Amino acid sequence: MPYAASEVWQADMPAPGDLGDSGAADTASQPAGPGAVDAEVAADASPGEVTCTRVCNAATPVYPTVFLDGGQGNITMYTTEPSTGGACNYGATSVRYFAAVNVNVDPGDGRGQWQGGHICGQCAEVTALTSQGPQSVVVRIMDKCPDGYCGMDLGGAAPAAVMRDGFGRYDGYWRLVSCAGHPEVYDGSTSLFVVAGANAYWSRVQIRNPPGAVDGIAWSDPQGGNGFFAYATDPENTFEVPAEVLQSLSESVTITARFNDGSTATTAVNPAQLAAGNSSYPLQ
């Protein structure tokens, strides 16, 4: 789970107890409290057990309730176009199944699942409660919600896959899952991407098409040097390449990304490559 990162890998990851550029359509006027659902929708949101019996695409706006492995609240939509990278700063993509995730569980508290972009790249199975029963789709988290009553805000082909009563606001729930085995959430291989503007004194990198949220990035060189890339928020969903790596005289630096499922992927580059913006290196 993306919030159980080892301190060895990422010391500033949010602890489980700290959990808390889309436009979710607001189709109902009055918000309810945290975790509330429409009266005629059962509270036990288990697949196959819940059917919406009201106007399913006009659910009451509610604050999301989040857990280590998912959450419940409103399922909304903001686009049917491919992802443009959103607040995860992936840039234009051809990913067709994606979502923006909640930032807050109460207005402005920052205790939602976004957590400064740490959850970027994670996949989630999102379930909307419809008149035809629960409808589910797997999406990659690539953006953050601006709407305080947003749980998961769907994009691309995802809204049509689950919103059987028309686009709008649904009650529903979601669970965090691996992206592996879901080619619809990929537009290429897992890779290390160097952010535009990088140079020999400043560089940010990110992992694109990961199997899940990135717990941390480590580096080592043949001379015995080693360390970690600190998580950065300038921009969000990036990691800072240390000056000692950028200005190293080593011919090769091994970069290892660790993901929330415990798996790792590695590539070897030289310092000059880490200073070359808009460059990408496959991870194995």
Secondary structure, 3 states (H helix, E strand, C coil): CCCCCCCCCCCCCCCHHHCCCCCCCCCCCCCECCCCCCCCCCCCCCCCCCCCCCCCCECCCECCEEECCEEEEEEEECCCCCCCCHHHCCCCCCCCEEEEECCCCCCCCCCCCCHHHCCCCCEEEEEEEECCEEEEEEEEEEEECCCCCCCEEEEECHHHHHCCCCCCEEEEEEEEECCCCCHHHCCCCCEEEECCCCCCCCCEEEEECCCCCEEEEEEECCCCCEEEEEEECCCCCEEECCHHHHCCCCCCEEEEEEECCCCEEEEEECHHHHCCCCEEEECC
